[in-house]
Amino acid sequence: MPDISIGTYLILAALMVIVVFIRASFANQDVKQQQSRESSQQFSLQSKADAMVQQAGAHSDAAFSSGSAVMVLDKTRRELFIATDQQEWKLSLDELSSVKVVDRSADYQRCQEMARLRKGVERKSLYLPYGRHSSREVKEGAQQLQSYTGQLVYGLEAQRKNGSPLLIAAYCGNGTLFWTEAQRLEEFRAFVADVQRAV
């Protein structure tokens, strides 16, 4: 009898590994397709930003680019050029009182983890598939991930001396299940620090 229960357990464990592997493969395909779309979008935004900088006779002292925005700082002219899919800005640093990073990435990562668990891309164990997380927490986190689609995960808040703050997304949630932005977020923080010092 013990041999049967151990054999059954091993079969279930093997099936779980196979299912998780298949789901992870599909998720990886989604990530690759999203990264391809983002690269294409980033190239388009870079062309826009380059045209803005060239038209103004400016140059780049510091820059940041992603699939959501391209930002270029000219310290000599004291200008910040920003290109997004919807709009373009040329901001004089003299019009700004401060700039800062708006960062919702920790919550976004948590939602991604919940979505991985919910979709079965990741399993903690056979008996506790969600690990220390409750099924309610996993369900709610996965739903919250959907609300991030197309919305700011991290970005720039530029406080104007006369007027309301300008909020520009540097990375928007795209519905994929894996976090790939850690390095670029650090690059963005360094870029915003450069802009703040120039302001």
C-alpha positions in Angstrom: 0.0 0.0 0.0 2.7 2.5 0.8 4.3 1.8 -2.6 1.0 2.8 -4.4 0.7 6.1 -2.5 4.3 7.0 -3.2 3.9 6.0 -6.9 0.7 8.1 -7.2 2.5 11.0 -5.6 5.3 10.7 -8.0 2.9 10.6 -11.0 1.1 13.7 -9.7 4.3 15.5 -9.1 5.5 14.6 -12.7 2.3 15.8 -14.2 2.5 19.1 -12.2 6.0 19.7 -13.5 4.9 19.0 -17.1 1.9 21.4 -16.8 4.0 24.1 -15.2 6.6 23.7 -17.9 4.0 24.1 -20.7 2.4 27.1 -19.1 5.8 28.7 -18.6 6.6 28.1 -22.3 3.4 29.9 -23.3 4.2 32.8 -20.9 7.7 33.1 -22.4 6.3 33.3 -25.9 4.0 36.2 -24.7 7.0 38.0 -23.2 9.1 37.6 -26.4 6.2 39.0 -28.5 5.7 41.9 -26.1 9.4 42.7 -26.2 9.4 42.7 -30.0 6.5 45.1 -30.0 8.2 47.3 -27.4 11.5 47.4 -29.4 9.6 48.5 -32.5 7.8 51.2 -30.5 11.1 52.3 -28.9 12.7 52.7 -32.3 9.7 54.9 -33.4 9.9 57.1 -30.3 13.7 57.4 -30.6 13.2 58.7 -34.1 10.7 61.3 -32.9 12.9 62.4 -30.1 16.0 62.7 -32.4 13.9 64.9 -34.8 12.8 67.2 -31.9 16.4 67.6 -30.6 17.8 68.2 -34.1 15.1 70.7 -35.0 15.9 72.6 -31.8 19.6 72.6 -32.5 20.2 70.8 -29.2 22.3 67.8 -28.2 22.1 64.9 -25.7 23.9 65.1 -22.4 21.8 62.4 -20.9 19.0 60.2 -22.3 16.6 57.5 -21.4 14.5 55.3 -23.8 11.8 52.7 -23.4 8.8 51.5 -25.4 6.7 54.1 -23.6 8.9 57.2 -23.7 12.2 58.7 -24.9 13.7 61.5 -22.9 16.7 63.6 -23.8 18.4 66.3 -21.6 20.5 69.1 -23.0 22.2 70.7 -20.0 23.7 73.6 -22.0 20.4 74.8 -23.4 18.6 73.7 -20.2 16.0 71.8 -22.0 14.3 68.4 -21.6 12.8 66.7 -24.7 10.2 64.0 -24.2 8.5 61.9 -26.9 5.7 59.5 -26.1 3.2 57.7 -28.4 0.6 60.4 -27.7 2.5 63.6 -27.3 5.8 65.5 -27.4 7.2 68.0 -25.0 10.1 70.5 -25.0 10.4 71.7 -21.4 12.7 74.4 -20.2 14.4 73.5 -17.0 13.8 77.1 -15.8 10.0 76.3 -15.8 10.5 73.4 -13.5 10.9 73.4 -9.7 11.7 69.7 -9.4 11.5 66.3 -11.0 11.1 62.9 -9.3 10.6 59.2 -10.1 7.1 57.8 -9.6 7.6 54.2 -8.9 4.8 51.6 -8.6 7.0 48.7 -9.6 6.9 46.9 -6.3 3.1 46.6 -6.4 3.3 45.6 -10.1 5.8 42.9 -9.3 3.6 41.6 -6.5 0.6 41.5 -9.0 2.8 39.6 -11.5 3.7 37.0 -8.9 0.0 36.5 -8.1 -0.8 36.2 -11.8 1.9 33.6 -12.3 0.5 31.6 -9.4 -3.1 32.0 -10.6 -2.3 30.9 -14.2 -0.3 28.0 -13.0 3.0 29.3 -14.5 4.5 28.8 -11.1 3.6 26.3 -8.3 5.1 26.4 -4.8 4.3 22.8 -4.1 1.7 20.0 -4.9 -0.3 20.6 -1.7 0.3 24.3 -1.3 0.3 25.6 -4.9 0.1 29.2 -3.8 2.7 28.8 -1.0 2.1 31.3 1.8 -0.5 33.2 -0.3 -4.2 32.7 0.1 -6.4 31.9 -3.0 -8.2 35.2 -2.4 -4.9 37.1 -2.4 -3.8 35.4 -5.6 -7.1 36.1 -7.3 -7.2 39.7 -6.3 -3.5 40.3 -7.3 -4.0 38.7 -10.7 -7.0 41.0 -11.3 -5.0 44.0 -10.2 -2.4 43.1 -12.8 -5.0 43.6 -15.5 -5.7 47.1 -14.3 -2.0 47.9 -14.9 -2.3 47.2 -18.6 -1.4 50.4 -20.4 -1.0 52.3 -17.1 2.1 53.8 -15.5 4.3 51.4 -13.6 7.1 53.9 -13.3 7.6 57.4 -14.7 8.6 61.0 -14.4 6.7 63.6 -12.4 7.9 67.1 -13.4 6.6 69.8 -11.1 6.2 73.1 -13.0 6.6 76.4 -11.2 3.4 77.7 -12.7 0.9 74.9 -13.2 0.1 71.4 -12.3 2.6 68.5 -12.3 3.3 66.7 -15.6 3.2 62.9 -15.2 4.9 60.9 -18.0 5.0 57.1 -18.0 8.4 55.6 -18.7 7.1 52.1 -18.5 3.5 50.9 -18.7 2.1 47.5 -17.7 1.8 45.3 -20.7 0.1 42.2 -19.3 3.1 39.9 -19.6 3.9 37.8 -16.6 7.6 38.3 -16.1 9.4 41.3 -14.7 12.2 42.4 -17.0 12.7 46.0 -16.1 15.0 46.0 -13.1 18.1 47.3 -15.0 16.2 49.9 -17.0 14.5 51.2 -13.9 17.9 51.8 -12.4 18.9 53.6 -15.6 15.8 55.7 -15.3 16.5 56.7 -11.7 20.0 57.8 -12.8 18.6 59.8 -15.6 16.0 61.6 -13.4 18.8 62.3 -10.9 20.7 64.0 -13.7 17.7 66.1 -14.6 17.1 67.1 -11.0 20.7 68.2 -10.6 20.3 70.3 -13.7 17.1 71.9 -12.5 
